[in-house]
Amino acid sequence: MRLNVFEFEDFKWFPDFLRKGMMDYLRYFFTVTDYYGPTTDLIEECLHDLSTNTIVDLCSGGGGPVLQLQKDLYAKYGRETDVMLTDLFPNNDSCRYNKKEARGNVYCSEESVDATAVPSSIKGLRTLFSSIHHFGPEEVHKILFDAVKNRQGIAIFDIGDQNLISVLGILIFHPLLLLLMTPFIRPFRPATLLFTYVIPLIPFFTVWDGIMSILRLYNPTDLQKIADSIKADHYRWRSGKVKNKLGLCVTYLIGTPKT
């Protein structure tokens, strides 16, 4: 059962230097582990069905899983994609850094983009990684409806299962991984070192938000019900789970216009 709890990073007053430190760590973690690797086949199928090579990543901060996905698409299918990174709180310095590491064209929206009301001028397959749990059911409905209204494909992916093992994994492993990985995370931020090793606020808030994320997760049935409530006969929806190489589950919901 999804619980209505809060994560600190959702609040506008939350310090930006802490949010950036947390997001940079998660981006690095997802990239190093290729956490969303199993979604490559699903995304390739969507791009093929939509006849597009453009991905619009919502709630992406400075980048993350979608940039690894871009590399995987090229390595596995030879598909070169254009990726636009958008977020309500853009992390532009991380975005500019990650453009250098990308396999293909990456564009950073320096303007705030609301996932529930994406400008109609932005076209492409919409993706959300590790972010849909931040939205309540009514907001998820708005996100899906906005894609349907603009006849854009949408692919939503989220991490983990709602169980005690996932919570214990976050409690035990994330603090250790933060200590080990932080020196290798780029762009380099002195504040990140300070608030990881001296005043460990980044580990604390990362663990808190991680546990709250597990409690807020949607399962495939939840997402499918919200999608079906839109009554869009010209759209095809499908949901489910895939496992990554770590043996952890990735929940997905995909919607594409019927040809």
N, C-alpha and C positions, 0 to 999 in steps of 0.2 A: 504494500500500500504506500502510495506516495504521500509524504508528509510536507506540510507547508511551513518549512523552516527557512532561515535566512543565511546568506553568505555575505561576508563583509565586502567582497569585491563588487557586489551589486549596488552599494550605496555611493551616491555622488560625492559625499564628503570623505570617502575613504582615500587616504593619501596616495597620490599618483605614483610616488617612488616605491611604495610597497606593492601596489597593483602591478607595476611594470616588473618588479623583481619576481613576483609570483608567476606572471604570465610568461616571462622569459624562461623560467625553470620548467614550466609545463610544456612549453614549445620544445625545449631541448629534450625533455624526457620522452615526449611522443615521437620526436624525430629519431633519437638514438635507438629506441625500442621498436621503431616502425609499428607502433601500436595499432594504427589503422590500416596496415598493409592489406588485410583481407577485403577492404572496401574498393580496392583498385578495379576488380572485375565488375562490380556493381556500377561504378562511375563510368567505366568504359562503355558499358551497355547503355547507360543514360545518354552519354555524349553521342553515341551512334544513333540512337533513336531520335534524338533532337537535331541531328545534323549540325552540331556546333562543336567548336574547340575552345569555347570560352566558359570559364568557371567563375562565378561570383561568390566569394566566400563571405558569409555574414558572421558577425560576432568573432572576428578572427584576430583582433588586436594587431600585432605586428607580424602575424603569420604563424605557421605551425604545421599541423597535420596535412593541410592542403598543399604545402610546398613539397613535402615528402611524397605526397600522392602524385604531384606533377612529375617528379622524377620517376616514380614507379610506372606511370602511364607510358612514359617514353621508353623505359627499359623493357617493359613487357610487351607493349603494343606498337612502339614506334610513334605514338601519338604526341605531337607537340601542342601544348595548350597555352592559352593566355589566361592568367589568373588575376582577378581584381580582389584586393583585400579591403574589407570594410568593417567598421565597428562603431558602436555608439560612443566608445571612448578610444579613438584612434591612437595607436602606439607607433607614431611615425618614424622615430629613430630606429626602432627594431625593424620596422618594415623596410626602411631604406637599406639597412645592413643585410637583411635576408634576400633582398633582390639580387645581391651579388652572388649568392649561393644557389640561386634558383636554376632550374633546367627549363628555360623558356621565358616568355615575357611575363613580368609581374608588375601590376599597377597598384599603387596605394591611394586609396581615397582619403584625403586629408580632412574631408568634411565628415561630420558625424552622420552615420547611416542607421536608421531604425529598422530592425529586421521585420517589424510589423507593417512598415510602409516604405518599401524600397522605391526610390525614384524610378519612374517608368522608363527613363532613358538608359538605365543600367540593364543590359540584356545578357543572358547566359544562364547556365545551369547553376541554381542557387544551392550552396552547401552550408551546413552548420555542423561543426565538430565540437563535441563536449560542451555544448551551450544550451541545448533545448530545455534542459532541466531548470534553467534559470527562469523560465517563463511558466506562468500558470496556464491552465487549460484554455481559458479565454484568449490569452495572448498567443498560444500555439495555434488556435483556430485562426486568429488574425494573420499570422505568418503564412499559414497554408493558403488561406483565402486570397491574400495579396499575390501569391505566386499564381494561383488559378486565374485571378482577375487579369493579370498581365500575361497569361499563357506562357509562363516560364516553368521549366522543370525544377524540382526541388529534391534534395537528398539530405536527410538528417541522420546523423550518427552520434551515438553517445556511448560512454564507457561503462563497463562493470555490471555487476548484478547487485541487487538490493539484499545483501545478506551479511552475516557477522564476519565472514572471512574477508570480504572486501573492506570492511571497516578496520579490522585488525591489520590488514595489509597496509592501509594508509597510515595507521598509527605507528607501525614498526618501520616500514621501508622508506616512506617519504622523507622523514628527518635525516636518515642516513644518506639517502641519495642526494638530498640538498647539499649536505656537507661535502660529498664527493664530487658532485657535478658543477657546483657554482663556479670554481676557478676556470672552467672551460666554456662557460656560457658567454656568448657575445650578442650584442655589444657590451663591452666592459662598463660596469657602473660601480663607482666607489660606494655609493649608498647601499648597493646590494651586498657587498662584502661586510659593511658595517652592521647591517640589520639581519645578516645571516649568522655571522660568527661572534660578534661582540654583543649585540642586543638582538637576540634571535626572534624578531617579530615576523620575519618572512616565513620561517619554518612553522611558527605557531599558527599564523593565519592560513598558510597553505594546508596544514593538517585539518584545521577547523573547517575550511571551505570544502576540502576533499570529503570529509565525513558527511557534511551537510548535502553535498552533491549526491552521495549514495542514497541518502534518505529521500531526496527529491526526484530520483530517477523515474522516468516513464518506462513501462514495458511495451513490447510491440503491440499488444492488444489495446493498451491505452491510446497509443498514437493512431492506430488504425481506426478506432472509434471516433476520434476527433476528425480525422480525414473524411470518414464516411458521412459525418454530420454536415459536411459542406454541400452535399448533393450535387456534385459536379460530374455529370454523366460523361462529359468529354475528357475526363481525366482517369488515369489508371493508377491506383494506389497499391502498394504492397509493403509489408513490414515483416520483420523477422530478426534473427540474430546470426552472427557469424563469429567464429573464434579466431583469435590471432595466434601468433607463434608462441606467446606466453601462456596460452591456454585460457585466456580471459575473453569474455564475451563483448561483442560490440552490437548494440541494438541499432536497427535502422528503420527508417520510413522513407519511401521513395514515391514521388508523384510525377508523372509525365503526361503531357497532352496526348490523347489518342490521335494517330494520324488518320 
